[in-house]
Amino acid sequence: MTIKLYPFPSFLHPAFGNSVSVLPLTRDGVRLVPSGELVPTEEASFAELTIRTGHNQQQARGICGLVAASAFLDGTVHPHEKTLLARLQRQEATVLADGGALGKPVLLTAPNLNEWWQKVDSDYHLSDKKVIYNGQNNDYQLRTFQPKSEAGTAPLSLDFAGPLVIADGHHRAETHARLSSKGERVCDFIPVCIIGGNELTIGAFTRVVDYERPLPELLSGLREFFSYEAVESPLAPTQAGEWLMVFEGSYYRLLRKADNDKSIDSEWLDHTVLPRTFGIEDTRTDARIVFEPTPDPQDGILQFPSEAGKVYLCGFPLPVDSFFAEVKAGHCLPPKSTRFEPRVPSGLVVWQPQRTS
């Protein structure tokens, strides 16, 4: 099924001609951003976002526009992981209070956009006006992307090879799609940024689990699923099936035992280890588990603060090729199975729909 990317009638952004290191705060609502910190574009356009990653100087190129919310309901745009129910409730309240506005687009990906970009670039051009955001890890350049002809900005066909998948923003996408289906017209279109999977990397989330029993009891519960050894430092996992466990100042390297379960590590952990060792049946609703971004390893070491009474489980990131294989097979992964990078920051490409009477 061909899906269309529609131009923004207008979008909000930091003023063109500037280079900034801080973006307007939109987390509590676009309506609360002080006047003048964001300015609207003056005509319909797409947006092009180029991102240079600080750690390896690779470049990613994204196209930003609007996709009909219905495409997120009928399976045209694929989710790849389940959502957290409490977060959906918070997101819905924020969206309704903010009139459908979103401080950043949903990140979508397909395996490769190179051929698509070649076709589109022949008919479109970039504005000379730009804004640069120098973030903590990445540098972003934002420009409008408009047709060379005077015929006006028409929708673009997203006819890439392979599936179009949500990489980041499942809660934003699901909330808007649900509200649209209930008649909230300001949610009929969802802002997106699409970047090829060949230009993205996948990081991991650390599972942080409340645990009040002693270490020997914890190790006894894990023995059914892992072989393990104590290590002196928090060594980053280097292969699938390997986990780092941190508990009460001790570090353990865990190796998944061979069995007939072919599911990926995060899914396997969710439906075997967490229920039987920690009593956590549903990570979407259980308050005893939270997810924190796993930091990039430094010289093979994962450095992050840890608290007493909490178990930290860090796995090996899912390779991009394996990710698309899971999507193609129709698998929906547990919450926080992936952490795509680079992401689009809040406050750079901001969508504020106009209410219709």
N, C-alpha and C positions, 0 to 999 in steps of 0.2 A: 504494500500500500504506500503510495506517495504521500509524504507529509510536507506541508508548507511552512516556511518560516516567514512571518509577516514583519514588516518594518515597524519600528516604534513610531507612533504619531509624534511623540516627543519623549525624551527621557531626561532625567536629572543627572548631573555630574558636577564635579569640581570645575571651576572655570577653566576653559581652554587657555593655553598660553602660559600655564603655571607648571612648576615642578614642586610636588608636595611630599612630605614625609608622614603626614597625619591626615586621615580621612574623616569626614563627618560621621558622628556616631548615630547609627540608625537602628541599633539593636532594640531600643524601647519604642520605636515607631518613627517612620519617616516624617510624620506630622510634627514631631518634637524637635526636628533639626532646626537650629536657629536660621532666621532669614538671611540669605546671602551666601550661605555655605555651599548650597547646591543651586545650579542654574539649569534652566531647561534648554534643550536644543530647539531651534526655530522652525524646523521642517522635518517631515517624515524621513527616517533613515534607519539603516542598520548601524551597528557599531562594530568596529574591529578592535580586538584587544590582543596586543603582543606582550608576551611575558618572558622575561629572561630570568632563569632560575639562578640564584646566587651560588649554590653549592657546586654546580657543574657547568654553568654558563650555557646550558641548552636553551633553545627558544621554542615556545609554544605559541600558536596562533589560533585565536578564537573568533567566531562570528556570533554576534549577539542580536537578538530580535525576540519576537513573540511567537509562541506555539499555542494553538487552541487547546484549552484544558481538556476537551473531549479526547484528544490523542493520548492523554495519560490514563484515561478510563477504559478505552477500548483495546489496549494492548499495543497500539502503534508505537508508543514510547515505552520501553521496558523498564520496570524497576528491577533492581538486582538484590535488594535486601529488605528485610522487614523493618517496620517502623516501631518506635517506642510510643506506647499509647499515651502516657502522661505528657510527652512532648507534643503530640498531636493536639491535645486539648489546649495547651498553652499557645501553640501556634495559631489555632483557630481564633482564640480570643484576641490575639494581637492583630491578626489580619482583619477581623471584623472592625476592631476599633480604628484601624489605620486605613479603612476604605479600600482594601485590596492592594495596598502598596507593598512593595518588597524592596529591602535595602540592597539586595544583590540577586543576580539571576541564578536559576538552577543550572548546574553544570551537567551537560550531556556529552556523551562521547560515542563514536563509532570507530571501527578498527583503523581506518585511514581516510583522511579527507583530501589527500594531495591532488587526485584527479578532479575532484569537485572544485577545489580552489582554482585550478587552472582554467576551468570553464567559466567560473564566475568572474575571475579577475579580468577576463577579456571584455566584459561588459560593464564593469564597475570601477570606480576610482576612490581613493582615499582623500579625505580633506587634508589641507595643509595645517589646519588647527588641531592641536593635540594637548592632552594633559598627561603628565608623567607622575606616577606615584612610586616613590622609592620605599618599598616595604622592608620589613625586617629580614626576609629571606629572598624576596623576589623583586624585580623592577617591572612595572606595568606601564604600557603606553596605550592610551585610548584615543581613537579617532573615529569620526563618522565615515560610513561606507555607503556610497550612493551611486546610482547608474550614470553612465557617461552620456546617455541620451537625455532629452528634455521630456520624455514621455511620463515621467513620474516613477516613484519607487514601487515596483510590483513585488508580490511575494516570491520567494525563492523556493524551488523544489529541492528537498533534501534527499536526493536520490543517490546516497552512497551505498557501497557494498557493505553488507553486514548489518546487524541490528543497531538501532539508535537507543542508547541506554542512559538512564540516570546515573551519573558518577557521584555527584554530591548534591544534596538538597531534596532527599526523599520526603522529608516532613513538609517542606514548603510546597512541593509539587502535589502531594496527596491532599493537603489541606485545601489548596486552591481548587483542585479538581472536584473534591467533594462539595465544596461550597458552590461551585458553578452548577453542579448537578442539582443543587437545592434551590437554584434560581438567583443566586448572588451574581448579578451581571458583571460586577467589577472584577470577578474572578474568572471570567470566560477566557482570558488569555494569560499565559504564564511566561514571564521573561526567562530567557535561556541564554547560555553561552555554550557553544559547541566547539570542542577541541578534539582532534584525532587521538585515538588511543596510543598511536605510535609516538605522540609527543607528551604523554603523561606517564607518571610513575605511580605505583601503588605502595603506600605505607600501611602501617598497622595501628590498631587500637589495643591498648593494654586493658585487660579485664582486671578490675579492682574489686575484690570480694571481701565483705565483712566475715571475719573468722575469729572466734574467741577461744578455740581449743588449742592445746599445745602442739608443737611441731611434730613430735613422734606420731600423734594421732593423724595429723594431716598427711604425713608421708605414707602411713599405713593405708589411708584411703586412696592415695594416688597410685599405689603399687600395682593395682589391678590394670591400670591403663598405661603407665609409663615405666620405663627403666630410668633411673636417675643417679646423678652424682653431685656431691657438693663441690662448688667452685669458689675460688677466692674473690672473684670480681663478677659484676653483673654482665656476663658475656652475651652479646647480641646473638640470637639464633642465626644460623647460616644456611639452613635447608628446611624444606617442608618436613613436618613431623617433629621439629625441635622447638622447645619452649624454654624460656627463662622464667623461673619462679623466684620471687623475692618475698621473704616473710621474716619479720622480727630481726632484721639485720643479717639474715642468712641467704645465700644464693645457691640455687640448684639448677643444673641443666637437665631438662626432662626430654626423653625421646619416646615418641608414641610407639606403642607396641604394635606389631603386625597383627591384623585381623582381617575379616572379610568386609569390613566397612570401607567403601571407596569414597566417602564424602570428604570434602576438603577439611582442613584442620579446624577452622572456626565452627563449622557446622557439627563436626564430630564432637568437639568440646561441649557445644551447646546441648546436644541430646544424649550424651553419655556421662562425661565427667562432672559437669555442673549439677545435674540432678542427683547423682549417686554419691558424690563426695561432699557437695555443699547444700543439697536440698533445694536447688534453684531450678524450677521446672520451666519458667518462662522469663527470659531475659528482657522481654518487652515491658514487663510490669513489676518485676521483683526489685524492691528498693535496696536489696542487699548487694547489688552489683551495679557498678558504674563503669563508664568507658572513658579512658583518657588517651589522647594521641601519644603513641610511642615516639620518643625523640629519635632523631637521626643518631646512629652510633658514632662515637668518636674513638677511632683506633680500636674498633671492635667492642667497645664498652657502651652500655646504655646507662646514662646518668640521669636519674630522676629522684625527686624526694619521695620517701616512703613513710607511712604512718604505722604505729603499733595497731595490732588487731585487724590488719588488712593483708590479704594475699594478693600479690601482683603476678599476673600471668601474661607474658609477652610472647607472641608467636612470630613466625616468619611470614613476611608479606606475600600475598597472593600474586604470582606473575601475571602480567597483562594478558598474555595468550591464554592462560588458564582461566582468567576472568571471563573472557569472551566465550570460551568453551562452556563454562557454566551457564552463561546467559543463553547460548544457543540450545543447550540441553533443557532449558526451561526451569532451571533451578533458581529458587529465591533464597538467598543466604540469610543467616541470622543478622540482627542489628549490629552495626559497626564491624562488619567483616572486612571492610576496605577503607582506606583513607587516600583518596586520589590527590595528587599534587601535579602541577600547581593549581590552587583554587582561585576563585574570583573573590576578592575582599569585599566586605560590606562598605557602602558609601562611595563606590566608584561608578557603577552603572546602576542607577536607581529607577525603579518603575513605580509611577504614581498614576494609576488610571483615572480618567475623568468620569465622574458619575453621570449616568444618562437618566433623563426624567422618564 
